[in-house]
């Protein structure tokens, strides 16, 4: 049998081996940082699409961690990256496709491929498609088409909350609905703008405004909406709908809310292990495997929060 000193010596050697193992040490410390548009970050963030996905990804890859270091309106997040990316973002998940494309075309020095092994290099990817919804938190106010106002009515509601169209793609969608469907042309005192879609949601929940256009994901759980605590009545506005006229007339409410991501230059640098994690996380976000094959975690998460695959 080994003596006490011998055992301690062997444990010391084993500990040193673990500490000096580059692969293990790197795996334990590998992390990438995200900037995430408000709709995908959710409210509260502990119950959101990105949180669910990060938890699932980290469970499947125990050597990796993913942190959200910035969230807000898409244009605000882009401005933060252009201004120096002081939060050390590696991957930007926007609420549209135009903003990542703007970074790629007009700020090419700020972007990097998300998979260094691909030819040609890949910079952007689509990861979700969202839905706009009208929400109220006033008890007794019915937005349904069966028994209520059938959504927004400019003659009924004193104000309507939307996200700032100059900053938020969901705000652009809401403005498109207001102008094209209801003839409410900006500037209009009935339209109250907020800096992002989460602030818009908060205003409706606080009843600062009787109704507001929000991201469906904020009020959806496993396909049902609204659920306890996130409003009392809601109506989904799809990209294209048909009216109740005879014959039905197709209405183009807003351009599809296709959401894209892009890898950006981290001013703090990125190791080979972090690049590998980045590629793995993007692959995870773009795995749209669905039935009859067991659906991927990405598909399950998109469905849970009323998104669809892009």
C-alpha positions in Angstrom: 0.0 0.0 0.0 1.1 3.6 -0.7 2.1 5.7 2.3 0.5 9.1 3.0 3.3 11.0 1.4 3.3 8.9 -1.7 -0.5 9.4 -2.1 -0.1 13.1 -1.8 2.7 13.1 -4.4 0.6 11.2 -6.9 -2.4 13.5 -6.3 -0.1 16.5 -6.8 1.1 15.0 -10.1 -2.5 14.4 -11.2 -3.6 17.9 -10.3 -0.7 19.4 -12.2 -1.5 17.2 -15.2 -5.1 18.5 -15.2 -4.0 22.1 -14.8 -1.4 21.8 -17.6 -3.8 20.0 -20.1 -4.4 22.8 -22.7 -7.5 21.2 -24.1 -9.2 20.8 -20.8 -8.2 24.2 -19.4 -9.3 25.8 -22.7 -12.7 24.0 -22.7 -13.4 25.0 -19.1 -12.8 28.7 -20.0 -14.2 28.9 -23.5 -17.0 31.6 -23.8 -18.6 33.7 -26.5 -20.6 36.9 -26.0 -23.8 37.8 -27.7 -25.7 41.0 -28.5 -29.4 40.0 -28.9 -32.4 42.0 -30.2 -35.0 42.7 -27.6 -37.7 40.4 -29.0 -35.4 37.3 -28.8 -33.9 38.3 -25.5 -37.4 38.4 -24.1 -39.2 39.6 -21.0 -38.3 38.4 -18.4 -35.0 37.1 -19.9 -35.2 34.0 -17.7 -38.1 33.0 -19.8 -37.0 33.7 -23.4 -35.9 32.1 -26.6 -32.2 32.9 -26.2 -32.1 31.8 -22.6 -33.7 28.4 -23.5 -31.2 28.0 -26.4 -28.2 28.9 -24.3 -29.2 26.5 -21.6 -29.7 23.7 -24.1 -26.5 24.4 -25.9 -24.4 24.5 -22.7 -26.0 21.2 -21.6 -25.0 19.6 -24.8 -21.5 21.2 -24.7 -20.4 21.4 -21.1 -17.1 23.0 -22.1 -18.8 26.0 -23.6 -20.5 29.0 -22.1 -22.5 31.7 -23.9 -23.3 35.1 -22.3 -25.6 37.9 -23.4 -23.7 41.1 -22.9 -25.9 43.5 -24.8 -29.6 43.6 -25.7 -31.9 46.2 -27.1 -33.2 47.6 -30.3 -31.4 46.3 -33.4 -30.1 49.7 -34.5 -28.9 50.4 -31.0 -26.9 47.2 -30.9 -25.4 47.9 -34.3 -24.4 51.4 -33.2 -22.7 50.0 -30.1 -20.7 47.6 -32.3 -19.7 50.3 -34.7 -18.7 52.6 -31.8 -16.0 50.2 -30.6 -17.8 47.1 -29.4 -16.7 47.8 -25.8 -18.8 44.9 -24.5 -16.8 42.4 -26.5 -19.6 41.0 -28.6 -18.7 38.0 -30.8 -22.1 37.3 -32.3 -24.9 39.7 -33.1 -28.5 38.4 -33.3 -30.6 41.1 -35.0 -34.3 41.4 -35.5 -34.0 41.9 -39.3 -31.7 40.9 -42.2 -30.9 44.5 -43.3 -28.8 45.4 -40.2 -26.4 42.4 -40.5 -26.2 43.1 -44.2 -25.3 46.8 -43.5 -22.5 45.7 -41.2 -21.2 43.3 -43.9 -21.4 45.8 -46.7 -20.5 49.1 -45.0 -18.4 48.0 -42.0 -16.6 45.0 -43.4 -13.7 45.5 -41.1 -16.0 44.9 -38.1 -17.2 41.4 -39.2 -15.6 38.0 -39.3 -16.7 34.6 -40.7 -18.6 32.5 -38.2 -17.0 29.3 -39.6 -13.4 29.6 -40.7 -13.5 26.2 -42.4 -16.1 27.2 -44.9 -15.4 28.2 -48.5 -16.4 30.8 -49.4 -16.5 32.4 -45.9 -19.9 32.7 -44.2 -20.8 35.8 -42.3 -24.6 36.0 -42.0 -27.3 33.5 -41.3 -31.1 33.6 -40.8 -32.3 32.1 -37.5 -36.0 33.0 -36.9 -39.0 34.7 -38.3 -41.2 36.7 -35.9 -44.8 37.8 -35.7 -46.4 41.1 -34.7 -49.2 41.2 -32.2 -51.6 43.8 -30.8 -51.8 43.5 -27.0 -53.8 45.0 -24.2 -53.6 44.6 -20.4 -56.9 46.3 -19.6 -59.3 43.8 -18.1 -62.5 43.5 -20.2 -61.0 44.9 -23.4 -61.5 42.4 -26.1 -59.2 42.5 -29.2 -60.6 39.4 -30.8 -62.4 39.4 -34.2 -65.2 37.2 -32.9 -66.5 39.4 -30.1 -64.2 42.5 -29.8 -62.6 45.2 -31.8 -60.8 42.8 -34.2 -57.4 44.4 -33.4 -56.6 48.0 -33.6 -59.2 50.7 -34.2 -58.0 54.3 -34.4 -61.5 55.5 -33.4 -61.5 53.5 -30.2 -58.1 53.7 -28.6 -56.7 57.0 -27.4 -53.1 55.9 -27.9 -51.1 52.9 -29.3 -47.6 51.9 -28.3 -45.0 50.9 -30.8 -41.3 50.5 -30.9 -39.3 53.3 -32.4 -39.3 52.5 -36.2 -35.9 54.2 -36.6 -34.4 51.7 -34.1 -36.5 48.5 -34.1 -37.6 46.3 -37.0 -40.8 45.4 -35.0 -41.5 49.2 -34.9 -41.2 49.3 -38.7 -43.7 46.5 -38.9 -46.1 48.2 -36.5 -45.8 51.5 -38.4 -46.5 49.7 -41.7 -49.7 48.2 -40.2 -50.8 51.6 -38.9 -50.2 53.4 -42.1 -51.2 50.8 -44.7 -54.2 49.3 -42.9 -55.5 52.1 -40.7 -54.4 55.3 -42.4 -52.6 56.5 -39.2 -49.7 58.4 -40.8 -46.8 59.7 -38.7 -46.5 62.0 -36.9 -49.7 61.2 -35.1 -50.3 62.0 -31.4 -52.1 58.7 -31.0 -48.8 56.8 -31.7 -46.4 56.6 -28.8 -42.9 55.3 -29.6 -40.6 53.4 -27.2 -36.9 52.7 -27.6 -37.3 48.9 -28.2 -40.0 46.2 -28.3 -39.5 45.2 -24.7 -40.1 48.8 -23.5 -43.2 48.8 -25.7 -44.4 45.6 -24.0 -43.7 47.1 -20.6 -45.8 50.2 -21.4 -48.8 48.0 -22.4 -48.4 45.8 -19.3 -48.2 49.0 -17.1 -51.4 50.2 -18.9 -49.5 53.4 -19.9 -51.2 52.8 -23.2 -54.4 50.9 -23.7 -52.9 48.8 -26.6 -49.6 48.3 -28.2 -47.9 46.4 -31.0 -45.5 43.9 -29.5 -43.5 40.8 -30.5 -45.7 37.7 -30.3 -42.8 35.9 -28.6 -43.3 38.1 -25.5 -46.8 36.7 -24.9 -46.5 33.2 -26.3 -45.9 29.9 -24.5 -46.2 26.7 -26.4 -48.4 28.3 -29.0 -50.8 29.9 -26.6 -51.2 33.7 -26.0 -51.5 35.8 -24.0 -50.6 33.8 -20.9 -50.8 34.7 -17.2 -49.0 38.0 -16.5 -48.4 39.1 -20.1 -51.7 40.7 -21.0 -55.4 40.0 -21.0 -56.2 40.0 -24.8 -54.1 39.9 -27.9 -54.5 39.5 -31.7 -51.8 38.2 -34.0 -51.0 40.2 -37.1 -49.5 38.0 -39.8 -47.4 39.3 -42.7 -50.2 38.5 -45.1 -53.9 38.1 -44.1 -57.2 37.9 -45.9 -60.1 40.2 -45.0 -63.7 39.0 -44.3 -64.9 40.6 -47.5 -66.6 38.6 -50.2 -64.5 37.6 -52.0 -61.6 37.8 -49.5 -58.9 40.4 -50.1 -55.3 39.7 -49.3 -53.7 42.3 -47.0 -49.9 42.7 -46.9 -49.5 44.0 -43.3 -45.7 44.3 -43.2 -42.6 42.8 -44.6 -41.6 39.4 -43.1 -39.8 39.8 -39.8 -36.9 37.5 -40.8 -34.1 37.7 -38.2 -30.5 37.3 -39.0 -27.2 37.0 -37.2 -23.6 38.0 -38.0 -20.2 37.3 -36.4 -18.4 40.4 -35.4 -14.8 41.3 -34.5 -14.2 41.1 -30.7 -11.7 43.9 -29.8 -10.4 41.6 -27.1 -9.5 38.9 -29.7 -10.8 35.4 -30.0 -9.0 32.1 -29.5 -9.2 29.1 -31.7 -11.4 27.4 -29.1 -13.7 30.4 -29.1 -13.9 30.3 -32.9 -14.8 26.6 -32.6 -17.5 27.4 -30.1 -18.8 30.2 -32.3 -19.1 27.9 -35.3 -20.8 25.3 -33.1 -23.3 27.8 -31.7 -24.3 29.1 -35.1 -24.7 25.5 -36.3 -27.0 24.9 -33.3 -29.0 28.1 -34.1 -29.5 27.0 -37.7 -30.5 23.4 -37.1 -34.1 23.4 -38.3 -34.6 19.6 -38.1 -38.3 18.9 -37.7 -40.9 16.1 -37.8 -40.9 13.2 -38.7 -37.3 13.3 -37.4 -37.2 14.4 -33.7 -37.3 18.2 -33.9 -34.1 20.0 -33.0 -33.8 22.2 -29.8 -33.9 25.2 -32.1 -37.2 24.2 -33.7 -38.7 23.3 -30.4 -37.7 26.8 -29.0 -39.0 28.6 -32.0 -42.4 26.9 -31.8 -42.5 27.5 -28.0 -42.3 31.2 -28.5 -44.4 31.5 -31.7 -41.5 32.0 -34.1 -41.1 30.0 -37.2 -38.0 28.8 -39.0 -36.8 31.4 -41.6 
